[in-house]
C-alpha cells in the first residue's frame, strides 16, 4: 500500500459567516483518534495536519439546508502542499 502525505491549510471563516451555517468543523475540532483495526488506531474523522490519502475528509459543514451547506463548501479554501509519498515501511 502506498499513501501520499499532504500537509494542508484551511480557510473556513467565509463559510462560517454565511447565514444559515451552524458549524464548520476541521480536524482540530475533532482531535480524538480511532481505528477499526489494531494497526490503525491513529485515524481521525477529519484530517488534522496531513491528509493521508486521496479522499480523506478535511472539513465538515452543518447548515439549515443542503443548498446553504453546498454554498458554504464553495467558500472554503484548502491549500495542499505535496510531500513525498511513503513507498515502504
Secondary structure, 3 states (H helix, E strand, C coil): CCECCEEEEEECHHHHHCCCEEEEEEHHHCCCCECCCHHHCCECCCCCCEECCCCCCCEEEEECCHHHHHHHHHHCEEEEEECCCECCC
